Amino acid sequence: MAPSALLFVVCQALANQGPLDVNGFPAGGVKLDDATCRNEIVQMLDRNAVGSVAPEPDFADPYVCNRMAMVETGHWEQTHPGWYVKQVKCPRPDGTFPGDLDV
């Protein structure tokens, strides 16, 4: 079976974001508190593969991984207020992730 999860490295935002732009967002982007970062395994199905023989995506394929990471990042952040995705790691074909120590 193909790897069907992504690894999100997620962090909380710093309490003091500094100056805000005219829209009320931190100038230069949201600053993250690296001390709060953790790994989050995100299992998902490929919505574009509905009705296909393999509805579970192969995230070891860089094209599939990148597409689904872009789609899922906003959704994940919306359902986890105060947390932000710092990095997304695609799995290897064997299901492990690059740079894994303890996930």
C-alpha positions as CSV (number, residue, x, y, z in Angstrom):
1,M,0.0,0.0,0.0
2,A,1.3,3.5,-0.9
3,P,2.1,6.0,1.9
4,S,-1.1,7.9,2.6
5,A,0.0,10.4,5.2
6,L,2.0,13.6,5.3
7,L,4.1,14.9,8.2
8,F,3.3,18.5,9.1
9,V,5.9,20.3,11.3
10,V,3.6,22.7,13.2
11,C,4.3,25.5,15.6
12,Q,2.4,28.1,17.6
13,A,2.7,31.8,16.8
14,L,4.7,34.0,19.1
15,A,2.6,36.1,21.5
16,N,4.3,39.4,20.4
17,Q,4.1,39.6,16.6
18,G,5.5,43.2,16.4
19,P,4.1,45.8,14.1
20,L,1.0,45.1,12.0
21,D,0.4,46.0,8.4
22,V,-2.7,48.0,7.2
23,N,-4.8,44.7,7.2
24,G,-3.9,43.8,10.8
25,F,-1.5,41.0,9.9
26,P,2.1,40.9,11.2
27,A,4.4,42.8,8.9
28,G,6.8,40.3,7.4
29,G,4.4,37.3,8.2
30,V,3.5,35.4,11.3
31,K,6.5,34.7,13.5
32,L,6.5,31.2,15.0
33,D,7.7,30.0,18.4
34,D,10.2,27.3,17.5
35,A,10.1,25.9,21.1
36,T,6.5,24.8,20.5
37,C,7.1,23.0,17.2
38,R,6.0,19.4,16.9
39,N,5.4,16.7,14.3
40,E,1.8,16.0,13.3
41,I,1.0,13.0,11.1
42,V,-1.9,13.9,8.8
43,Q,-3.7,10.9,7.2
44,M,-5.9,11.8,4.2
45,L,-7.6,10.5,1.1
46,D,-7.1,12.1,-2.3
47,R,-10.4,13.8,-3.2
48,N,-9.4,13.8,-6.8
49,A,-9.2,10.0,-6.9
50,V,-12.8,9.4,-5.9
51,G,-14.1,6.4,-7.7
52,S,-10.7,5.3,-8.8
53,V,-9.1,1.9,-8.0
54,A,-6.8,3.6,-5.4
55,P,-8.6,6.3,-3.5
56,E,-5.6,6.6,-1.1
57,P,-2.9,8.8,-2.7
58,D,0.7,7.8,-3.0
59,F,2.4,10.7,-1.1
60,A,5.8,9.3,-2.0
61,D,5.1,10.8,-5.5
62,P,6.4,14.4,-5.2
63,Y,3.6,15.7,-7.5
64,V,0.8,14.2,-5.3
65,C,2.5,15.2,-2.1
66,N,3.0,18.8,-3.1
67,R,-0.6,19.1,-4.4
68,M,-2.2,17.6,-1.3
69,A,0.1,19.6,1.1
70,M,-1.0,22.9,-0.5
71,V,-4.7,21.8,-0.3
72,E,-4.5,20.5,3.3
73,T,-2.3,23.1,4.9
74,G,-5.0,25.8,5.0
75,H,-7.6,23.3,6.2
76,W,-5.4,22.1,9.0
77,E,-4.6,25.6,10.2
78,Q,-8.3,26.5,10.1
79,T,-9.2,23.6,12.3
80,H,-6.2,24.2,14.7
81,P,-6.4,27.9,15.7
82,G,-3.1,29.4,16.9
83,W,-1.1,26.7,15.2
84,Y,0.7,27.1,11.8
85,V,2.3,24.7,9.4
86,K,6.0,25.5,9.2
87,Q,7.0,22.6,6.9
88,V,5.5,19.6,5.2
89,K,7.5,16.4,4.7
90,C,6.6,13.9,2.1
91,P,7.1,10.2,2.9
92,R,9.6,7.8,1.3
93,P,8.0,4.9,-0.6
94,D,8.5,2.7,2.6
95,G,6.3,5.2,4.6
96,T,9.2,6.7,6.6
97,F,9.9,10.5,6.6
98,P,13.2,12.2,5.8
99,G,14.9,13.4,9.0
100,D,12.7,11.2,11.3
101,L,14.0,10.5,14.7
102,D,10.9,9.9,16.8
103,V,7.6,10.8,15.2
